[in-house]
Amino acid sequence: MNSKKPEGIKAKLKNEIMMVLAVTLHNIPEGMAEGIVFAGMLVPDSGITVASAFVLATGLAIQNFPEGAIISMPLKDEGMSKTKAFIYGTLSGIVEPIGAIITILLTTSVVPILPYLLAFAAGAMIYVVVEELIPESQEGEHSNIGTIGVAIGFVIMMVLDIALG
């Protein structure tokens, strides 16, 4: 009996591992940004309120649900149990609060490099989107749905950027 997986499954698994790593790497500086806001809240006269810190944390927590699903659903489709796929999705996001706590504890030394960490996280996500997600979204007969989804997401982000400054 041949224990080697067919090449297509190996390639698919490699893509899924890259997605897990990209989302996990993306969540580390995201957590650090949360930590900076919470640390800033503790500084007198910083202008950062408890409410604004919790709004940021809530917003990031909400957007972590689809990120976890991006991890869990393909793993489940490849035959992994629901529980194990859910755990992998959860573990990809658990680095965010850990990053926040570490950043709060090391605020003075982390603040100067935070822009570079955020740029690295953005780069990791852009790489995965361009290399893996966009080509995959163009396969099949309904490829226009992925393109329309990207356009709508872009418009929403631009409106939010202008509305919220």
Number of C-alpha atoms within 10 A of each C-alpha: 3 5 5 7 9 9 9 9 11 12 12 14 15 12 17 19 13 16 24 23 17 21 23 26 23 24 26 22 25 24 24 27 25 23 28 25 25 24 21 19 18 15 11 8 9 11 11 16 15 13 10 14 18 14 12 15 20 12 10 16 15 11 10 20 13 12 20 22 16 16 25 25 15 17 23 15 11 13 9 14 13 13 11 13 22 19 15 17 25 19 15 25 24 16 20 26 19 16 20 25 19 16 25 22 14 14 20 11 10 18 15 10 9 18 13 11 19 19 13 15 21 18 15 19 19 14 15 17 16 11 12 15 15 15 11 13 15 14 11 8 7 10 14 13 12 16 14 11 11 13 12 12 12 12 12 11 12 12 12 11 10 8 8 7 6
